[in-house]
Amino acid sequence: MPTTDVRAQFESLKAAWKEGTRFLSSFMTEHWAYQAIIKLGMPVVPILLEEMRDEPDWWSPALTSITGENPCTQDMAGRLDLISQAWVSWGLERGILK
């Protein structure tokens, strides 16, 4: 389970990312806050999976960068619902998401 500190860092960075990319969707993953979330490493993965389950967003590149895995297929491209389902299933299968 992620520590309170990681969750607090994530929430702060997520707010900065959302604010900073509100009008720049094509640069979302390049934003400094998104990159800082990736740098939190494996401790943030359960939080990202919870996000994908509860409030799907474009966390797939971050998850792939951190885990080195990608459960998504090319036919899912642009389909946040399918991408989220794939990551949630991935997390459940590995016991990362409860």
C-alpha positions as CSV (number, residue, x, y, z in Angstrom):
1,M,0.0,0.0,0.0
2,P,1.4,3.4,-0.9
3,T,2.5,5.6,2.0
4,T,0.7,8.8,2.8
5,D,3.7,10.7,1.7
6,V,3.6,9.2,-1.8
7,R,-0.1,9.8,-2.0
8,A,0.3,13.4,-0.9
9,Q,3.1,14.0,-3.5
10,F,0.9,12.4,-6.2
11,E,-2.1,14.5,-5.4
12,S,-0.1,17.7,-5.5
13,L,1.6,16.7,-8.7
14,K,-1.6,15.6,-10.3
15,A,-3.2,19.0,-9.5
16,A,-0.2,20.8,-11.1
17,W,-0.4,18.5,-14.1
18,K,-4.1,19.1,-14.6
19,E,-3.8,22.8,-14.3
20,G,-0.7,23.0,-16.5
21,T,-2.2,20.9,-19.3
22,R,-5.7,22.1,-19.3
23,F,-5.4,23.5,-22.8
24,L,-2.4,21.4,-24.0
25,S,-3.6,17.8,-24.3
26,S,-0.9,16.9,-26.9
27,F,1.9,17.7,-24.3
28,M,0.3,16.1,-21.3
29,T,2.9,13.4,-20.8
30,E,5.8,15.8,-21.3
31,H,4.6,18.2,-18.5
32,W,7.1,18.4,-15.6
33,A,4.5,17.2,-13.0
34,Y,3.7,14.1,-15.1
35,Q,7.4,13.3,-15.3
36,A,7.7,13.9,-11.6
37,I,4.9,11.4,-11.0
38,I,6.8,8.8,-13.1
39,K,9.9,9.5,-11.0
40,L,8.0,8.4,-7.9
41,G,8.4,4.9,-9.2
42,M,6.8,1.7,-8.1
43,P,5.3,3.2,-4.9
44,V,2.9,5.3,-7.1
45,V,1.7,2.4,-9.3
46,P,-1.1,1.3,-6.9
47,I,-2.3,4.9,-6.8
48,L,-2.3,5.2,-10.6
49,L,-4.2,1.9,-10.9
50,E,-6.8,3.2,-8.4
51,E,-7.1,6.3,-10.5
52,M,-7.6,4.2,-13.6
53,R,-10.3,2.3,-11.8
54,D,-12.1,5.2,-10.2
55,E,-11.4,8.2,-12.4
56,P,-9.8,7.1,-15.7
57,D,-7.2,9.4,-17.1
58,W,-4.2,9.2,-19.3
59,W,-2.0,7.3,-16.9
60,S,-1.1,4.5,-19.2
61,P,2.2,6.1,-20.5
62,A,3.2,6.6,-16.8
63,L,2.3,3.1,-15.9
64,T,4.2,1.7,-18.9
65,S,7.2,3.9,-18.1
66,I,7.4,2.7,-14.5
67,T,6.5,-1.0,-14.9
68,G,8.0,-1.7,-18.3
69,E,4.8,-3.4,-19.2
70,N,1.8,-2.5,-21.4
71,P,-1.4,-4.6,-21.2
72,C,-3.0,-2.4,-23.9
73,T,-3.4,-3.4,-27.6
74,Q,-3.3,-1.2,-30.6
75,D,-7.0,-1.4,-31.1
76,M,-7.5,0.3,-27.7
77,A,-5.7,3.5,-28.9
78,G,-7.6,6.6,-27.8
79,R,-10.2,4.5,-25.9
80,L,-9.7,5.5,-22.3
81,D,-12.4,3.1,-21.1
82,L,-10.6,0.1,-22.7
83,I,-7.1,1.3,-21.7
84,S,-8.3,1.7,-18.1
85,Q,-9.9,-1.7,-18.0
86,A,-6.7,-3.3,-19.3
87,W,-4.6,-1.6,-16.6
88,V,-7.1,-2.4,-13.8
89,S,-7.1,-6.1,-14.9
90,W,-3.3,-6.0,-15.0
91,G,-3.1,-4.7,-11.5
92,L,-5.7,-7.1,-10.1
93,E,-3.9,-10.1,-11.7
94,R,-0.6,-9.0,-10.0
95,G,-2.2,-8.3,-6.6
96,I,-1.2,-4.6,-6.9
97,L,-4.8,-3.5,-6.9
98,K,-7.4,-4.9,-4.5
